[in-house]
Amino acid sequence: MSPPQSSSSAVSRRSFITGASLAVPLVAAGAAGASWASPSPTPLATVTLGPSTYAHPGLVHTLADVEVTSLNVAGSAQPWLGGWNRLVANGRSNSGWQPRPVETVIRGGDGQNYGPLFTDIHAAYQNALRWRISGEAAHGAAAVRILNAWSGMLTTVTGNADRFLAAGIYGYQFANAAELVRDHPDFEFERFRGMLLNVFHPMNEHFLTNHNGAVITNYWANWDLCNMASIIAIGIFADRDDLVDRAVTYFQSGAGNGSLPHAVPFVYEDEGLAQWQESGRDQAHSMMGIGLMGAFCEMAWNQGIDCYGHDNNRFLKAAEYVAKYNLGNDVPFTPYTWQSGPWTTASHAGWHTQTVPSEGARGQGRPVWDQVLGHYSGRKGLDTPWVSQIAATLRPDGGGGDYGPNSGGYDALGFGTLMQYPAQTGRRVSRLQSFNFPDRYVRHTGSTVRLDPSTSPVKDSQFRVVPGLASQADGRISFESVDMPGYFLRHWNYTFSLVQNDDSAVFKADATFLPVTGLGHSNLTSFRSHNYPDRYIRHSNYGLKLTTIASDLDRADATYRMVD
């Protein structure tokens, strides 16, 4: 066994894409499964909110996720149909659900009353999912009814220290439910945005900054993680760069136990494992933490930021560790020492050490694993032996209330099998969204390639990101059309078209690009030509060109977001 290691490196930032506004719920004809809509349901009208800094929907689910799920369920494909049936069977998915908002939510201490909040959030999320997948208008209306009721009533989240758990968990979950209906014509978008920014975010930030007046190691990883998840979710929902940057920076190097180096303090490279910060506490909170970090990484990924891969896939090693132990196997354990108490605690006081992983709640089921599997195995094609095994024991997984009636049964949104189980391994599909024209995407019409507004069918703007045809050095890639396999984006005379691969050296060179830090925005991506390294993919008059870069406008035109 290799000695445990600790390391850090800069967070790699991808680019992104996905619909700037999902114009209509995605409906698949001839759907099968419990309570599936009629073959031609009439979806609710939607509104367009205008170009946005971020891709929407773009929290834990994207436009592509919804479309793929809709098609899988319509085709009675397993395990997605099984996941759909679990969603429909969950009592919180009923379109008749009536919200129970209050002005002041209390979690912890006297007068605790937070139960209706977390059940209502899950009812909103589950109804929103049903609306997006099936197009059944009643479910969209139910989600909007719940969310509008709370944004019109809630002013305060309070209680003992647990109030910060409420602000974190329910802040990120609220944002995810609302993201799915953000363009519904009856949704009070600005009012809900204000509630997230004025009620939840200040508490999230206060906790990450002050940790409730405690020494920095007092609170376990999940306390930080839920507040980090809330900040990034609110930042994306509200189009606030500062909040997204704050959350990602904290993930990389925050002082508390939710940052990656502290949440995963010891790495066992030879075994592909890494110790989780709460492993010596109990397994319920360890799995809760895996779910929260998974949700955080998924939201970041869907906006072009690769937290999953940070520090050589450190999070994957931690997920493998927690999964292996909860499957009944032994894992290495390095003694974990920490201090508890208020910030005034003397440096010699309040110290504790754990020497073995805890047996508490070992083997408990939580619906967090298919999300982790979907990224590392599905997108990246990496080996996930223990995550694969534990995910299979729960598949198809459920959601809120399926794993216990109390708050712990609602810590994860769930339904990972339905939304994130990978159909294939190592096959990433992305869309290229313009940085300076965020309502436009690179798409093809036949062989012609342009920058056009949101497209239907979406496959016209989807590309498989494959290893570079001419070279894979430094992460070079090529873009293969999803709906015309074997055809690639290629430049010829400095103009782009979609051309069938003729397997020549010239073709391969013309179709290979090096992703680099965005020339117009450091969070995004630009693409440098493999065989003309002074030229980049740039749009001009909505056409795609290969040009040199001389001005700020050039840099903006050559910057894109890649979102799956």
RAPEPE-V428200 format. One record per residue. N is the residue number from 1. RES is the residue in one small letter. PSI is psi in whole degrees, -180 to 180 (* if undefined). D_CENTER is the distance of its C-alpha to the mean C-alpha in whole Angstrom. Layout:
((N:RES:PSI:D_CENTER) (N:RES:PSI:D_CENTER))
//
This chain:
((1:m:130:33) (2:s:153:32) (3:p:151:32) (4:p:147:29) (5:q:156:27) (6:s:132:25) (7:s:170:24) (8:s:157:22) (9:s:165:21) (10:a:140:19) (11:v:129:16) (12:s:135:16) (13:r:118:14) (14:r:-171:13) (15:s:-177:14) (16:f:172:12) (17:i:166:13) (18:t:164:13) (19:g:128:15) (20:a:-29:16) (21:s:123:17) (22:l:106:17) (23:a:-38:21) (24:v:156:21) (25:p:145:20) (26:l:128:20) (27:v:130:23) (28:a:129:24) (29:a:154:28) (30:g:33:29) (31:a:147:27) (32:a:165:28) (33:g:167:27) (34:a:128:27) (35:s:30:27) (36:w:150:26) (37:a:165:27) (38:s:161:30) (39:p:-29:30) (40:s:65:30) (41:p:155:29) (42:t:106:29) (43:p:157:26) (44:l:150:26) (45:a:155:26) (46:t:167:24) (47:v:154:24) (48:t:124:23) (49:l:-6:22) (50:g:168:22) (51:p:144:21) (52:s:154:18) (53:t:-37:17) (54:y:164:13) (55:a:134:12) (56:h:141:12) (57:p:141:11) (58:g:34:7) (59:l:-115:5) (60:v:-12:4) (61:h:143:7) (62:t:174:9) (63:l:-44:12) (64:a:-40:13) (65:d:-47:11) (66:v:-43:13) (67:e:-46:16) (68:v:-44:16) (69:t:-44:16) (70:s:-45:19) (71:l:-40:21) (72:n:-44:20) (73:v:-41:21) (74:a:-33:24) (75:g:9:25) (76:s:30:26) (77:a:138:24) (78:q:149:23) (79:p:7:21) (80:w:-38:19) (81:l:-39:22) (82:g:-40:22) (83:g:-40:19) (84:w:-43:20) (85:n:-35:23) (86:r:-39:21) (87:l:-48:19) (88:v:-36:23) (89:a:-19:25) (90:n:130:23) (91:g:-24:25) (92:r:-4:22) (93:s:2:22) (94:n:131:25) (95:s:-11:26) (96:g:4:29) (97:w:132:27) (98:q:128:28) (99:p:158:26) (100:r:64:28) (101:p:152:27) (102:v:162:29) (103:e:-39:30) (104:t:122:29) (105:v:132:27) (106:i:123:28) (107:r:116:26) (108:g:130:29) (109:g:-168:33) (110:d:143:35) (111:g:19:34) (112:q:131:31) (113:n:26:29) (114:y:-4:26) (115:g:-48:25) (116:p:-28:25) (117:l:-52:23) (118:f:-31:20) (119:t:-38:22) (120:d:-39:22) (121:i:-45:18) (122:h:-34:17) (123:a:-41:20) (124:a:-46:18) (125:y:-47:15) (126:q:-39:17) (127:n:-37:19) (128:a:-41:17) (129:l:-45:15) (130:r:-38:19) (131:w:-48:20) (132:r:-39:17) (133:i:-44:18) (134:s:-22:22) (135:g:8:23) (136:e:114:25) (137:a:-34:26) (138:a:-32:26) (139:h:-37:23) (140:g:-42:22) (141:a:-38:25) (142:a:-46:24) (143:a:-45:20) (144:v:-41:22) (145:r:-44:25) (146:i:-49:23) (147:l:-41:21) (148:n:-38:24) (149:a:-43:26) (150:w:-41:24) (151:s:-22:24) (152:g:-4:27) (153:m:-45:28) (154:l:129:26) (155:t:-20:27) (156:t:137:27) (157:v:121:25) (158:t:-170:28) (159:g:-163:29) (160:n:-155:30) (161:a:-26:27) (162:d:-13:25) (163:r:-30:24) (164:f:-29:22) (165:l:-42:20) (166:a:-46:20) (167:a:-37:19) (168:g:-56:16) (169:i:-49:15) (170:y:-22:16) (171:g:-48:15) (172:y:-35:11) (173:q:-41:12) (174:f:-48:14) (175:a:-39:12) (176:n:-40:10) (177:a:-45:13) (178:a:-33:15) (179:e:-33:12) (180:l:-21:13) (181:v:18:17) (182:r:-27:17) (183:d:12:19) (184:h:134:21) (185:p:-21:25) (186:d:-3:26) (187:f:130:23) (188:e:78:24) (189:f:-53:21) (190:e:-37:23) (191:r:-41:24) (192:f:-41:21) (193:r:-43:19) (194:g:-39:22) (195:m:-45:22) (196:l:-44:18) (197:l:-30:20) (198:n:-23:23) (199:v:-48:23) (200:f:-50:19) (201:h:-43:19) (202:p:-36:22) (203:m:-40:22) (204:n:-49:19) (205:e:-41:20) (206:h:-40:23) (207:f:-47:22) (208:l:-28:21) (209:t:-41:24) (210:n:-16:26) (211:h:43:25) (212:n:33:27) (213:g:20:30) (214:a:166:30) (215:v:155:30) (216:i:-26:27) (217:t:6:27) (218:n:-42:28) (219:y:140:24) (220:w:168:22) (221:a:-39:19) (222:n:-24:17) (223:w:-48:19) (224:d:-47:17) (225:l:-40:14) (226:c:-35:13) (227:n:-35:15) (228:m:-44:13) (229:a:-38:10) (230:s:-43:12) (231:i:-45:13) (232:i:-37:10) (233:a:-45:9) (234:i:-40:13) (235:g:-43:13) (236:i:-48:11) (237:f:-41:12) (238:a:2:16) (239:d:53:16) (240:r:100:17) (241:d:-39:16) (242:d:-37:18) (243:l:-41:16) (244:v:-45:13) (245:d:-39:15) (246:r:-46:16) (247:a:-44:13) (248:v:-41:13) (249:t:-40:16) (250:y:-40:17) (251:f:-41:14) (252:q:-44:16) (253:s:19:20) (254:g:154:20) (255:a:-26:23) (256:g:-180:22) (257:n:-3:20) (258:g:-17:17) (259:s:152:17) (260:l:-45:16) (261:p:-27:20) (262:h:-34:21) (263:a:-28:18) (264:v:78:19) (265:p:-25:23) (266:f:132:25) (267:v:135:24) (268:y:85:26) (269:e:-42:26) (270:d:-25:29) (271:e:-3:27) (272:g:32:23) (273:l:161:23) (274:a:135:22) (275:q:133:23) (276:w:146:20) (277:q:-31:22) (278:e:11:22) (279:s:-31:24) (280:g:-7:27) (281:r:-67:27) (282:d:168:25) (283:q:-24:23) (284:a:-47:22) (285:h:-29:20) (286:s:-45:19) (287:m:-33:17) (288:m:-43:16) (289:g:-40:15) (290:i:-42:13) (291:g:-41:11) (292:l:-43:10) (293:m:-36:10) (294:g:-44:7) (295:a:-42:5) (296:f:-49:6) (297:c:-36:5) (298:e:-43:2) (299:m:-41:3) (300:a:-46:6) (301:w:-42:6) (302:n:-5:6) (303:q:19:8) (304:g:16:10) (305:i:120:10) (306:d:87:10) (307:c:-28:10) (308:y:-43:10) (309:g:-1:13) (310:h:140:15) (311:d:53:18) (312:n:49:19) (313:n:43:16) (314:r:-39:17) (315:f:-39:14) (316:l:-43:15) (317:k:-38:19) (318:a:-42:18) (319:a:-41:16) (320:e:-40:19) (321:y:-52:21) (322:v:-41:20) (323:a:-46:20) (324:k:-45:24) (325:y:-40:25) (326:n:-7:24) (327:l:3:26) (328:g:12:29) (329:n:158:29) (330:d:148:30) (331:v:154:28) (332:p:154:30) (333:f:124:30) (334:t:130:30) (335:p:133:32) (336:y:122:30) (337:t:135:31) (338:w:163:30) (339:q:142:32) (340:s:162:32) (341:g:174:33) (342:p:167:34) (343:w:-18:34) (344:t:-2:37) (345:t:134:37) (346:a:151:40) (347:s:-21:39) (348:h:-1:41) (349:a:162:39) (350:g:25:37) (351:w:145:36) (352:h:154:34) (353:t:134:34) (354:q:138:32) (355:t:-11:33) (356:v:156:32) (357:p:144:29) (358:s:145:29) (359:e:-9:30) (360:g:124:29) (361:a:24:27) (362:r:131:26) (363:g:3:25) (364:q:146:24) (365:g:128:21) (366:r:139:18) (367:p:66:15) (368:v:-9:12) (369:w:-35:13) (370:d:-25:13) (371:q:-45:9) (372:v:-44:10) (373:l:-41:13) (374:g:-35:11) (375:h:-60:10) (376:y:-38:13) (377:s:-48:15) (378:g:-55:14) (379:r:-43:13) (380:k:-16:15) (381:g:27:18) (382:l:156:18) (383:d:131:20) (384:t:62:19) (385:p:-43:22) (386:w:-38:21) (387:v:-41:18) (388:s:-42:19) (389:q:-45:22) (390:i:-34:21) (391:a:-38:18) (392:a:-28:21) (393:t:-19:23) (394:l:-12:21) (395:r:133:20) (396:p:137:19) (397:d:162:18) (398:g:-150:18) (399:g:-149:17) (400:g:127:18) (401:g:-16:22) (402:d:-15:22) (403:y:28:22) (404:g:147:24) (405:p:-14:26) (406:n:-174:25) (407:s:-33:22) (408:g:-28:21) (409:g:-2:20) (410:y:13:18) (411:d:-28:16) (412:a:144:13) (413:l:-33:12) (414:g:-162:13) (415:f:38:14) (416:g:-35:11) (417:t:-47:15) (418:l:-45:15) (419:m:-23:11) (420:q:-1:10) (421:y:131:14) (422:p:132:15) (423:a:-33:18) (424:q:163:19) (425:t:142:18) (426:g:27:18) (427:r:93:17) (428:r:133:15) (429:v:131:15) (430:s:162:14) (431:r:149:16) (432:l:113:18) (433:q:134:18) (434:s:139:20) (435:f:-46:20) (436:n:-6:23) (437:f:73:23) (438:p:-7:20) (439:d:6:21) (440:r:149:22) (441:y:151:21) (442:v:124:23) (443:r:161:24) (444:h:147:27) (445:t:103:30) (446:g:-126:32) (447:s:-10:33) (448:t:133:32) (449:v:127:29) (450:r:175:28) (451:l:109:26) (452:d:161:26) (453:p:172:24) (454:s:133:21) (455:t:154:23) (456:s:125:24) (457:p:150:23) (458:v:-25:20) (459:k:-21:21) (460:d:-22:24) (461:s:13:21) (462:q:138:19) (463:f:140:20) (464:r:127:19) (465:v:107:19) (466:v:160:22) (467:p:143:24) (468:g:133:26) (469:l:-36:29) (470:a:-31:32) (471:s:145:30) (472:q:8:27) (473:a:136:28) (474:d:23:26) (475:g:23:23) (476:r:146:24) (477:i:167:23) (478:s:159:24) (479:f:111:23) (480:e:133:24) (481:s:138:24) (482:v:-44:22) (483:d:-5:25) (484:m:73:28) (485:p:140:27) (486:g:-7:30) (487:y:137:29) (488:f:155:28) (489:l:126:27) (490:r:141:31) (491:h:145:33) (492:w:123:36) (493:n:37:39) (494:y:17:36) (495:t:145:34) (496:f:147:31) (497:s:170:32) (498:l:117:30) (499:v:144:33) (500:q:137:33) (501:n:119:33) (502:d:6:37) (503:d:14:36) (504:s:158:38) (505:a:-38:38) (506:v:-46:38) (507:f:-48:35) (508:k:-40:33) (509:a:-41:33) (510:d:-21:33) (511:a:15:30) (512:t:137:28) (513:f:152:26) (514:l:114:25) (515:p:132:21) (516:v:167:22) (517:t:135:21) (518:g:129:21) (519:l:-28:25) (520:g:-15:24) (521:h:124:21) (522:s:-16:20) (523:n:-13:16) (524:l:-162:17) (525:t:143:19) (526:s:162:22) (527:f:114:24) (528:r:138:27) (529:s:141:30) (530:h:-42:31) (531:n:-6:34) (532:y:76:35) (533:p:-4:33) (534:d:6:34) (535:r:151:32) (536:y:157:29) (537:i:121:27) (538:r:145:28) (539:h:144:28) (540:s:122:32) (541:n:37:33) (542:y:5:30) (543:g:159:31) (544:l:126:29) (545:k:164:32) (546:l:109:32) (547:t:163:33) (548:t:165:34) (549:i:125:33) (550:a:-25:35) (551:s:170:34) (552:d:-37:31) (553:l:-43:31) (554:d:-45:31) (555:r:-42:28) (556:a:-42:26) (557:d:-22:27) (558:a:18:25) (559:t:137:22) (560:y:161:19) (561:r:137:15) (562:m:116:14) (563:v:136:11) (564:d:*:10))
//
